[in-house]
Amino acid sequence: MTVMTTFSLPHRRALTRADLAVVPDDGHRYELIDGSLIVSPAPQIRHQDAVMRLGVLLFEACPPELKVLSAPVDVVLADDSVIQPDLLVARRDQFTDNDLPGPPLLAIEVLSPSTRGIDLLLKKDRLERAGCPHYWVVDPEGPTISAWTLRDGRLVNIQTATEDELFSVTEPFIVSFAPSSLFDR
């Protein structure tokens, strides 16, 4: 038997973190960007596989004062902006029991057909405005990975690697891998 849950959100005003709290736990990802509700379906298996493989690489390289987590974890950038990056890295002492209040050191998104524009435009812009020092995007179509670093208040591309090219960074910690290693061949 299928149970249907209904809920209502306010009309004619920007949504807030409090509004997000009444959204049902129904398998979708609900995020707020500048007061607008973003709803994403559950990701495809290939997406989740890449998230897990990258998460393991980051976990193994991560220094003890930092923590690597995968979605869903609420990152509260403002009362009207709560996002859930596919992966994030932040200082352990920055987390509350429920969320990360403020930008992570690193936010990572693995692109999906339904989230490509959101990840490359809206989330990148909102993370930049919040002062997130590092943002990476993995594109399964290449496969590629692109890294941006915050410089003078702007996220600037510092590296893009495709297929078997080595992606190597030193911040927020040292890690190297080829984008192809995140996907089955």
N, C-alpha and C positions, 0 to 999 in steps of 0.2 A: 504494500500500500504506500503510495506517495503522499507525503504531507506537504502542503503548500504553506509557506510562511509569507505573510504580507507585512509591509512596514511602509511608513510614509516619511518623506523628508520635506523640510520646509521649502516653500516656493518663494521666488522673487528676492532671495538674498543668498549671499555666498555661504556655502556650507562650512562648518567648523569641525574640529576634532570631536566635540560633543555629539554632533550629528552622526559622525562616523561610528560612534560607539553603539548606535541602535541598529546598524546594518547587520543582517543575519549572517551567521557562519554557514555559507552554502556552497563552498568550494570555489567561489570566485575570489579574485583579489580586488579589494576596494582600496583606492588611494584617493587623496585629495591633493590637487595642485591649484593653488591660488583660489580656493573655494569651489572648484569644480570637481565633481565626482568622476573618477576614472574607474571603470569596471573592466577587468580582464578575465577571460576564461582560463581554466587550468591549462598550463603549458603542455606542449607535445613532449613525448618521451625523449626525443633527440635533444630538446632544450634542457630537460631535467638532467640528462646524462652529462651534458657539457657543464652544467652548474655543479654537479657532484664532483666531476673530475677536477675542475678548477678549484673547487672548495678544498679538496684533498691536497692539491699542490700548495695552496695558500696556507692551509693549516700546518703543513709540515715545515714551511719556511717562516712562519709567524713567530716573532719574538714573544716572550712570556707576558710582557706588559700590554700586549694587544690581543684582541679577540676577533676571530673570523666567524661570522654567522650567515646562514642562508635564510631566504624568505620562508615564511612571513615573519618579519620583525618590523614594527612600526618605527620609522625614523621621523621624528617630529621636527620639521624645519620651521614651522610657525603654526599658529592656531588654525590657519586655513590651508596648511600644506603638510600632509602626512603621507610619506611614500614607503614602499617596501622594495628596495633593490633586491635583485636576485641573490647577490652576495654583498657583504659589507665587512669592513675592517674598522674597528674603533678601539680606543683605549679602554681597557677593562673597567676603569673607574668612572667612565662616562655613562654606563648603562644603569637604568633603574631596573626594578624587577619586571617591568612591563614593556619598556621601549628604550630607544636611544633619543634623548632630548637634545637635538642639535645635529649638525652634519657629521657623518663619519669621516675618518681619514681617507677612506677609499670606498666608493660605491661602484658596483659592477652590474651591468645588465647584459643578458644574452638575448639577442633580438629574436622576436617571433613575428610572424606576419601581422598579428593583431596589435602589436605594441611598438613596431619599428619607429613610427613617427613620434610617439609619446616618449620613447627612450632617447632618441637622437635630438629631439627638439625641446619638448616640455620639461622632462626630467633633467636634462643637461642644463638648461637655463635656470631651473629652480635650484639645483645643486650649486651652480655657479653663484647665484645671488646669496645663497646661504653660507658661502665660503668653504665648500667641500674642496679639500686640497687635491684630490685625485679622483678621476672618473674613467672607467674602462668600459668599452662596449665590444662584445664578442658577436660576430656575425657568422652564423652557421653556413651561409651561402658561399663564403670564400674557401675555406673558413679564414676569417681574419680577426684580429684584435687590434683595437685602437686605444691609445692611452692619452688622456688629457691631464695637464697639471695646471693648477691655479697660479697665474702670474699677473701681478698688478690688477687683481680682481677679475681676471678673465681666464676661463679654461682654454688653454692652447694645446694643440695636438703636439705631443712630443715623440710619438712613435706609432707606427702601424706595421704589423707583421702579417704575412699571408702564408697559408699552408705550412710548409716546412721551415720557413724563415724563423730565426730565433727572436723571440720577444723577451727582452731583458730589461728590468728596471731595478733601481736601487731604493726607490721610495714607494710606499711607506716602509718597505723592507726589500731585501734582495730576493728576487725570484726570476727564473728564466724557464721558458718552455716554448714549444712550437704550437701555433694554433691547431694544427692537425692532430696533436696529441689529445685534444679535448673531444674528438669525435671518432666513432667507428669508421673504419675504411671500407 
